[in-house]
Amino acid sequence: MAERRPAQRSSKSDKLYRLRGYIRQIRPGEFVGVCLTLNLVVKGASQSEARRRLKELIDAYVDDAIENDEVDEFIPRRAPWSFYLEYLQLWLRSALHFVRAPFTLLNEVRPLQRHA
């Protein structure tokens, strides 16, 4: 008789995720960072501060989802369409080399894992 293995629950945690977003200046000395994939928003006094805060928030969000076994419920958690439209505008500006205010587009692929 063949040995029966317990059924393994398929989880999104076995996959890679593409995190898309942007960091842009909203006024001098104030930047906003947006993760479209997880619907997370931060502010910072510089691009680097907004990037750091966004990375920390993404890591904490993913850690919490994994720890509470809620990956399937909370990842992805899409941002509102208005944020996607803003991303598209920034992407077009970048593609056409038309830059007024500083911005950075984020496009990162990474495994879903704890960061603690």
N, C-alpha and C positions, 0 to 999 in steps of 0.2 A: 504494500500500500504506500502511495506517495505521501511524503510529509507535506502537510498543509502549512503554508506561511500565513501569518496574519495579514489581512488586507492593509496596504499602506494608503493612508489618506493623501491624495494628491493636493499639493499646496502650491500657492504662488511663490512661496519662499524658495523653491528650487529653481527659479527662473531669474533671468537678468531683466532689469528695468531701465527704461530710458527716461531720465528726468529732464524735462524741458522747462525753460523759464527765462527770466531776464532780470537784469539790474539796470535801472535807469535813473538819471537825475530828474528830480521833480522841481527843485529850485536850488539855488546855490547853497552848498553845504548840507543838502538833504537828498538821499538816494533811497529808492524802494527796490526790494528784491522780491521776486515772485517765482514760486515753483508751480507751474501749471499742472503737473502730474498729481500733486498732493494738495493743491489749493492752499498753499502757505504763503504768507506775506510778512516781510520784515522791513524795517527802516534802519538807516545808518547815516552817519555824517560823511562817509566816503564810499566809493565803490568797494574798496577792500573790506570795510567794516560791514557793509550790507551783505557782501559775499560770505564773510565769516559767519555772520548771524544766520543767514539762510542755510548754510551747511550745518551749523549746530542744530537748528530747528528741524531740518530734514532728518538728521541722525537721531534726534530724540523722538521724533514722530515714528520713524521706522522701528526703533528699539521698543517703543511702547506697543506698537501693533504686534510685533513678534512676541513680546513678553506676555501679552494678554491673549495670544492666539486669535487675533482679529485681523490678520493680514488680508484674508479674502474680503472682509467687509470694508477695510479702509485704504487699501492700495489696489488700484489707483482711486483717487478721490479728485475728480476733475474740477478745475477752476471754472468760474462762469465764462461764458463766451466773450464778454467784454475784455477779459484778460488775454484771450487767444487773439482777438482782433488787434490789441496793442502789440502783442508779440509779432504778429504778421506785419504790422506797420514797421516795427523795428527791423525785422528781417529784410523787408524790401529796401529800407534805407541803407542797410548794410550792403546788400547786393548791388545797389546802385551807387554806392559810395557817397551817399548824401547824409552827412552827420551834422546835426546842429548841437544837441546836448549829448554829453557822454552816456553811453549805454554799453552793456555786454549781454550777449545772448548765451544762454546756458543750454548745453545739449550733452548730457553725460549718461553713459551706460554703466551700470554697476550691479553687482549681485545684491540680493536682499539678505543682509546679515546684520547682526547686532554690532554696535560700535562702542559699547561700554567697556 
